[in-house]
Amino acid sequence: MPGRDAEPLAAWLRGHTEVEVICRDRAGAYAEGARTGAPQAQQVADAWHLWRNLAEAVEKTVGAHHQCIRDAFATPTVALESSGATTVTEPAAEEEPFVPPDSALDVFGRPRRLVARTTERYTAVQQLLAEGNSLAAIGRQLRLDHSTVRRFARAGSLDELLVKATNRTSILDEYKPYLHQRWREGCYDIPQLHRELRERGFTGDIQCVRRYFRPFKKPHSPKPRNPPATPPELRPAPKPRRLVRWIMTHPGRLTEADAAELKEIRTACPHLDAAARHVRDFAHMMRDLSGDELPAWMDRVLADDLPALHSLVNGLKRDLDAVLAALTTPWSSGQVEGHVTRVKLVKRMGFGRASFALLRRRILLRA
């Protein structure tokens, strides 16, 4: 079909009165088209799309409470003595302490340009929205793309946007603990550090290492010959998407280390603990097809201070019959997703130059 509108779908369904079940994502146009073209059919919200909607709500929740995660990982690591007693290693006495770079600040302690720009745009969009301007008018006034304006308008808070802006993944991430260790040991030679990383499998260039170390505070005096104690290992806070993956993964499939860190985060942040509980309960409903528990689950979610999950629940209520069918019947779009992947492959093979008629012909003829 040429688009995602309701009428073409309804027209197609009118010619196929034998359809009894329609499994779909939760787009409003598909719901309307199915209801108009095949009123006799049972609509079922696809389980994969429901799980994805839940993951998106959890990601927003993690973004809103990422400061709790940073605080939980700000403490020094715990060392085990040979006697079996647990002690916290104190940092070595140095004239200038090791200062890791703050992803939200530049080398002079000022907000990074990306952070400053995000803050400025969020403030401007929210102010224009409060004045009653439409998204299109805001886009024209601020010279921003409509999708950008919509993202800033729908954000629950500035922190939700800043988490994504300051926690982007880097090819250097897995090597940062080693770099921190070598820096505390007194190695400030960037070429030497780059050579050591190359020996460990790092594929980036030396400029990547230089940029990372620019905000570091380099000691002005030599390191003591006999430091009183080994400085503690810094614990980088997990990226938001990594934490979302932990929450959305079955507890039995997490490694011991991941499970321990997730438990620590849940202990430090009651909001993320509540979100994790709701995810587990929803997963049980999907696995056991116990949709009769959905109303009670929605009430429990609304009782907690979780705005992103509240939005999800409100959306589920608007599509309640299809969602209940998804959690009580075995129907899903699993078999269709393979065909969707093939369709996307055929489309991309045309490099964006093939017309819809040609794409449709190739797909139908399995070319």
N, C-alpha and C positions, 0 to 999 in steps of 0.2 A: 504494500500500500504506500502511496506517495507521502503520507504524513502521519502525525499522531493525533488526528482529529477524530471526533466521535462519529460524525456522519458516515465516512467511508466504511468504518467498522460496522456500524449499524446496518448499512446497505448490504454488506457482504453477509452478515448474519441472517438477514431476512431471506436470503436465498439458500440458507442451510438450516432448515427447521429441525434437522435431526440432532443439532447440538444440545447436549444435556448439561455439560459442565464447562465453565469458562474460567481457566486459571490465568491470572493476570497480575501485573504489578499494581501499585496503588494510585496510579495516575487517574485523575478525575475524568479525563476524556474517555479512557477505556471503560471506566465504570458506567458512564452515561451511555456510551455506544453499546455496551453489552446489555444494559437495562432496556434500551430502546429497541435494539434489533433482535434480541432473544430473551424476552421476558420470562420464558419458560425455563431458562437455564439457571443453574446454581452458580453464582460467582464465588470464586475462591481466591483469596489473596495469596500470592506465592510465598512460601516459607522463606526462601532465600532473601527476597526483598524485605520481608518483615525483619529478619535478622540484621540486614544491612541498615534499615531504618533505626533499629535499636543501637547498633554500633555507632551511627552518626550522632545520636543523642548522647551516648556515653562519651564520645570524643569531645563534644562541647562541654560536658560536665567536667572532664579531666582538664580541659583548657581553663575553665573558670576557677579551678582549685589547684592549679599547678604550683602555686606558691607553697601549699601544704607539702607537696612532694619535695620541693627544694629545701624546705626547712627540715624535713625528715632526713635528708641525705647530707645536711650540713655538719653533722656530728662526725668526729674522727672514727675510723674503723676500729674494731675490737680485736686485740691480739691475744692469742692463747699461749700462756707460759708453759714451760715444760712440766711444771708441777700439776698442770691441769686447771689452775685458777684462772679466772677471766679478769683481765685488767685492760684499762684504756691507756694506750701509749701516749705520753705527753710529747708535744713537738719540741724539737731541738731549739736551744736558745741561739738565735741569730740576730744580728743587728737589724736586718731587713727581712721580714717574713715573706714566705712564698705567697704571692698573690695571683690566683688563677684569673683569667679574663672573664669579665661579666659579659655575656652575649648581648646584653641590652645597652652596653656602654662602649664608647670608643677609647682610644689610648689615653685621652685627656680626661676621662671620666664623664664625658658628655653623652647624651643619648645618641645612639647610632642613627645614621641618616634614615635607614629603613624604619626604625622605631619612631623617630620624630615625624616622619611622613605619615606613618600609619595613625599616630595620635592626632595629627593635624586633620587628616581626612575624616577620621571618625567623628571628631568634634564638629567639623563643618557639616557633615551629612546629618548628624543627629539634630543640630540646630535648625537646619533647613526643614527637616521633617517636622520638628515641633512647630514651625511656622506655617505648616500646612502645604508645603510644596510636594509635588508628585516626584516619583523616582526619575521620570524622564526630564522634568524641569531641573532637578538637582544635577543630573548628568550633564545637561547643557551648560549650566552655570559653572560647575566645577571642572568641566571638560574631562569627565570620566566616563568610561564604558558603563553601559547599563548593568552588566553583571557585577562590576565592581561596586557600584552604588548600592545594588541590592544586597551584596555581601556585608557592606558596612551598615546598612539599615537593619538587617536581620540579626546582627550580632547582639548577643545578650549583654555584653560588656566589652570595654576596651581590652581587658586582660585576655579575653577569648581570641582576639585578633593578634595581640602581641605574642601569645604563646606560639602561634604558627610562624610569626615573623622572626622569632629569636631562637627557635628550636629546630632549625632545618638540619637535615642530615648532611654529613660530610664524610669524604673518604678517609679523613683523619680521625674519626671518632674512636675506632677500635684501638688506635695507637696512643690516645691521649693519656691513659694511666701510665704508660711507659715514659712518655715525655715528661709528665709531672715528676716521676721518680728521678729521672736523670737531671732535671732542673734543680730539684732539691739536693741532689748529690753534688751540685756545683758545676755541672756542664752547661755553659751558656753559649757554646760554639754551634751556631745553627747548621753550618755545613757538616760538622761531625754528627749532630743529631740526625740530619737528613740521611747520611750514609748508614747510620745504625738502623734507621727505619727501613731503608732499602733492603738491608740484609734480612729484615723481618717480613718482607713481602709488600712493603708500601710502594705504590705505583705513581704517587703524585710527585710534582716537581718541588724544588727547594722553596719556591715562592709561597707555596701553600703552608710550609712550616714557618716561614718568616712572618706571614700575615697572622698566624695563630699566636706567635710569641710577642707581637707588638705591644699588647696591653700589659704584658708581664712586668713586674717591678724587679729589676735586676739589682742584686746586692752591690753596695759600693765598697765593701770590705771583704777580704778573703774569708772563706769558710773556716771555722776553727778546726784545728788538726784533730782534736779528740772531742767530737760533739758528745754531750752527756747522754743523748738517747736518739734513736732513729725516729725521724718525723713520721707521723701517721700517713697512711695512704688516703688520698682524697677519693671520695666516692661520688662520681658524677651522677646526677639525678637522671633517671631514665627518661627518654624522649616520650612526649605525650602519646604518640601512636604505638610505641612499644608497650606502654602501660595499658592502653586500650586493648591491645592484643592479649595481654595477660588476663584482663578481666573477661574478655570474650572467649577465652580458651577453657576447655574442660579442666578442672583442677588436677585431675589425674594425669593430664598430658603436659603439665608444666614441669620444668626441671626443678630440682630442690632449691637452687639459687634464686630462680625467678619466683617460685612460690614463697620463699622467705622474704624477698623484697616486697612482693605484693602484700603479704601479711603485715609488714612493717608500715607500708603506706596506708593500708586500711585502718590500722590502729591509730595513725597520726591524723587521719582525716575522716570524720564521721560521714561526711557527704559521699565520699568515694566508697566507703564501706557500705553505705545504703545502696548506692548504685550497683555495686558488685552483687549484693544480695538479690536485687531485683532482676539482674541479668541471669543469675542462677535459677531463680524461680521461673522466668520466662523460658529458659532452655528446657527445664523439666516439662513445661506445658507442651512445647514443640515435640519433644522426644516421646512423651507418653500420650500425645493427642488428647490432653485433658483440658479442652477449651472451656469447660464449665468453671474453671478456676480463674478465667480472665477477669470477670468483674471485680472479684476480691483483689486480684493483683493490681488492677488500675486504681482501686481505692487506696491501697498501701502506697503506691507511687505518689499519688496526689497528697498524701499525708506528710510526705517528706519535702524538704526545701530543695527541690531539684527542677528548676525551670525547664531545662532542655527535655527531661523526661516527661514533664507536664505537657509540653507541646506534642510529644509523641503520643501520649494518651489521648489528647484531644483529637488528633488525627485518626487514631484507631476507632474512636467513638463515631466519627463521621462515616466510617467504612466497617461498622461493627459486624454486620452479617457475614461479609467476606472474610474478615479476620477470624471470626468464630469458626467458619468452615475450614479455614487453614489449620486451625488448632484441634479440629475434631475429625477431619477426613484425610485420607492418604494422598489426595491430589496435590501436585506441585508442577512447576515448569521445568523440572530438572532435565527432561529430555529435549526441551526446546532450546535450552541454553547452548547446547552443542551446535545447533543450527544457527543460532545468533552469532556464535563465534565464526562460523564459516561465512556468513553473510558479511560480517565486518572485514574478513580477510579479502573476499572478492571485491568489496568496495575500495579497500586501500590499494589493491593491485591496480586500480584505475588512476591512482595518484590524484584523485579529486577531479578528473577531467571527463569521466564517463557520465552520460546522462542517466536519468532514472530509468528510462525505457530499456537502455542497454543493460544496466545492472539487474533489472527485474528479469530480463530474458536469460542472462547468464545464470542467475540463481535458480530459476525454474528449470532450466535445462541441465543443471548441475555441471556447468562448464568450469 
